[in-house]
């Protein structure tokens, strides 16, 4: 896979490093020349110094043949522009955008950005989970916060109570991983009936978890 990362801050640096460790061909675009030279020397890669929202720079980075564009600068506006250029001009590219202001998440998705990552939102959700005694708690985040592992407790009024998994209307983007029942781990199948006190581990995205919370 070939990827372009726009933004050489801490997030961009570690993202590039991780992609390289996974044998991904990656090009980094960074505005600050000193930072660009430092990363280039340390990771032994080509780093383009320039504005990632400039089409000529993106072309120089070979956006035409890149499968993934990750815009992770400190500016929501710049990240959106980069993703918009990629989606409009090179629709085959998957786009990931860092979002600093949670209020911008809905706008980014409406404008076609494939994946958004908001560390502020992730941290806020983790804090809320610790402070509130809720029936769904986020245990771990994956893919820079876009996917989560969550724990759901089956209480007497839970809509899944005493139902077989095959009879439950489960969101298409939610996966049941395991059920902990009195210290016994159960790997759920269609015939598995959920009981009071079961701790159900699920993997999904934050949006689906929030929707699920409203109904349990």
C-alpha positions as MATLAB code, in Angstrom:
seq = 'XXXXXXXXXXXXXXXXXXXXXXXXXXXXXXXXXXXXXXXXXXXXXXXXXXXXXXXXXXXXXXXXXXXXXXXXXXXXXXXXXXXXXXXXXXXXXXXXXXXXXXXXXXXXXXXXXXXXXXXXXXXXXXXXXXXXXXXXXXXXXXXXXXXXXXXXXXXXXXXXXXXXXXXXXXXXXXXXXXXXXXXXXXXXXXXXXXXXXXXXXXXXXXXXXXXXXXXX';
ca = [
       0.000    0.000    0.000;
       1.095    3.552   -0.702;
       0.165    6.343    1.726;
       0.593   10.091    2.139;
       0.703   11.654    5.593;
       0.212   15.418    5.848;
       1.559   16.906    9.067;
       4.807   15.959   10.789;
       3.877   16.686   14.396;
       3.978   13.987   17.074;
       0.920   12.219   15.674;
       2.196   12.387   12.099;
       5.659   11.218   13.113;
       4.421    8.138   14.960;
       1.902    7.387   12.218;
       4.655    7.422    9.586;
       6.869    5.293   11.808;
       4.085    2.739   12.305;
       3.290    2.607    8.585;
       6.966    2.028    7.766;
       7.142   -0.799   10.319;
       4.197   -2.382    8.482;
       6.043   -2.165    5.153;
       3.840    0.597    3.788;
       5.336    2.975    1.251;
       4.754    6.396    2.793;
       5.543    9.999    1.933;
       5.295   12.731    4.553;
       4.416   16.370    3.810;
       5.489   18.891    6.459;
       5.513   22.724    6.350;
       8.415   23.311    8.739;
      11.727   22.705    6.957;
      13.700   21.941   10.116;
      11.080   19.438   11.244;
      10.956   17.911    7.759;
      14.750   17.487    7.636;
      14.817   15.999   11.135;
      12.174   13.369   10.356;
      13.737   12.589    6.984;
      17.103   11.900    8.602;
      15.701    9.963   11.547;
      13.326    7.704    9.601;
      15.381    7.623    6.400;
      12.470    8.639    4.156;
      11.737   11.385    1.662;
       9.828   14.266    3.251;
       8.291   16.994    1.113;
       8.494   20.442    2.664;
       5.394   22.412    1.771;
       1.668   22.981    2.175;
      -0.251   19.703    2.116;
      -3.378   21.472    0.886;
      -1.495   22.610   -2.243;
      -2.465   20.376   -5.174;
       0.992   20.669   -6.743;
       2.606   19.340   -3.549;
       0.114   16.469   -3.389;
       0.869   15.633   -7.016;
       4.581   15.652   -6.226;
       3.817   13.177   -3.441;
       2.175   10.975   -6.111;
      -1.384   11.300   -4.852;
      -2.604    9.738   -8.109;
      -1.239    6.370   -7.017;
      -1.791    6.636   -3.257;
      -4.419    4.485   -1.599;
      -4.510    6.371    1.702;
      -4.336   10.070    2.572;
      -4.005   10.915    6.277;
      -4.294   14.625    7.133;
      -3.125   15.023   10.733;
      -2.016   18.646   11.032;
      -3.080   20.865   13.931;
      -5.533   22.713   11.678;
      -9.001   21.264   11.069;
      -9.409   23.532    8.048;
      -6.215   22.292    6.400;
      -7.055   18.667    7.132;
     -10.479   19.095    5.548;
      -9.054   20.751    2.419;
      -6.504   17.960    1.968;
      -9.212   15.292    2.239;
     -11.543   17.200   -0.076;
      -8.854   17.426   -2.766;
      -8.204   13.707   -2.435;
     -11.910   12.757   -2.632;
     -12.840   15.118   -5.470;
      -9.800   14.639   -7.686;
      -8.678   11.138   -6.693;
     -11.778    9.298   -5.524;
     -10.025    5.948   -5.143;
      -7.991    7.278   -2.201;
      -9.248    6.588    1.333;
      -9.073    9.649    3.573;
      -8.426    9.979    7.297;
      -8.586   13.355    9.034;
      -7.492   14.462   12.459;
     -10.110   16.697   14.080;
      -9.137   19.006   16.919;
     -12.600   20.473   17.575;
     -15.292   17.801   18.195;
     -17.923   20.181   16.786;
     -16.412   19.636   13.322;
     -16.883   15.857   13.273;
     -20.344   15.904   11.692;
     -19.271   18.402    9.022;
     -16.245   16.304    8.023;
     -18.399   13.209    7.618;
     -21.054   15.050    5.649;
     -18.331   16.252    3.274;
     -17.220   12.706    2.562;
     -14.144   12.169    4.723;
     -13.886    8.383    5.184;
     -12.531    8.320    8.735;
     -12.174   11.000   11.402;
     -10.046   10.906   14.523;
     -10.726   13.285   17.396;
      -8.488   12.713   20.414;
     -10.512   15.283   22.385;
     -13.681   13.249   21.888;
     -11.928    9.968   22.722;
     -10.487   11.355   25.960;
     -13.824   12.947   26.913;
     -15.590    9.604   26.417;
     -13.018    7.796   28.536;
     -13.434   10.383   31.320;
     -17.225   10.106   31.162;
     -16.956    6.338   31.426;
     -14.876    6.614   34.571;
     -17.124    9.217   36.184;
     -20.490    7.700   35.310;
     -21.859    4.331   36.332;
     -23.148    3.464   32.873;
     -24.185    0.117   31.426;
     -21.762    0.565   28.502;
     -18.134    1.460   29.162;
     -15.334    2.005   26.668;
     -12.387   -0.226   27.560;
      -9.934    0.439   24.741;
      -9.675    2.467   21.537;
      -8.229    1.268   18.227;
      -7.291    2.793   14.869;
      -6.544    6.181   16.428;
      -9.878    6.237   18.200;
     -12.164    5.357   15.312;
     -12.964    1.907   16.755;
     -13.549    0.967   20.387;
     -13.776   -2.092   22.594;
     -16.664   -1.621   25.003;
     -18.203   -3.539   27.891;
     -21.994   -3.759   28.168;
     -23.715   -5.048   31.313;
     -27.011   -6.904   30.849;
     -29.430   -5.569   33.480;
     -33.046   -6.684   34.137;
     -34.555   -4.013   31.855;
     -31.955   -4.405   29.089;
     -33.659   -5.101   25.708;
     -31.283   -8.039   25.130;
     -32.146   -9.679   28.467;
     -33.063  -13.416   28.125;
     -32.784  -13.250   24.334;
     -30.761  -15.474   22.017;
     -28.189  -13.528   20.036;
     -29.751  -14.695   16.742;
     -33.000  -12.962   17.793;
     -31.374   -9.616   18.663;
     -31.326   -6.764   16.174;
     -27.599   -5.994   16.363;
     -26.230   -2.959   14.463;
     -24.383   -4.097   11.333;
     -21.167   -2.354   12.436;
     -21.100   -3.889   15.930;
     -19.443   -7.238   16.738;
     -20.031   -9.292   19.883;
     -16.624  -10.568   20.999;
     -17.269  -12.437   24.252;
     -19.588  -12.824   27.223;
     -18.271  -13.009   30.790;
     -20.700  -14.848   33.064;
     -19.681  -15.535   36.670;
     -15.975  -15.689   35.767;
     -16.688  -17.960   32.788;
     -15.809  -16.696   29.299;
     -18.413  -17.568   26.665;
     -17.735  -17.064   22.973;
     -21.137  -15.975   21.660;
     -23.012  -17.936   19.021;
     -26.483  -17.475   17.598;
     -28.035  -19.762   20.219;
     -26.316  -18.037   23.177;
     -28.936  -16.516   25.499;
     -27.863  -13.375   27.348;
     -28.637  -13.361   31.063;
     -28.795  -10.848   33.902;
     -25.329   -9.733   34.940;
     -23.592  -10.872   31.739;
     -20.664   -8.647   30.751;
     -20.763   -8.465   26.959;
     -17.644   -7.258   25.139;
     -18.337   -5.558   21.811;
     -16.267   -3.834   19.113;
     -17.754   -0.957   17.145;
     -17.341    2.750   16.411;
     -18.128    5.585   18.797;
     -21.271    6.624   16.931;
     -22.864    3.181   17.225;
     -21.891    2.907   20.891;
     -23.560    6.257   21.599;
     -26.749    5.159   19.795;
     -26.738    1.877   21.726;
     -26.369    3.731   25.030;
     -29.650    5.531   24.428;
     -31.547    2.267   24.161;
     -30.060    0.245   27.006;
];
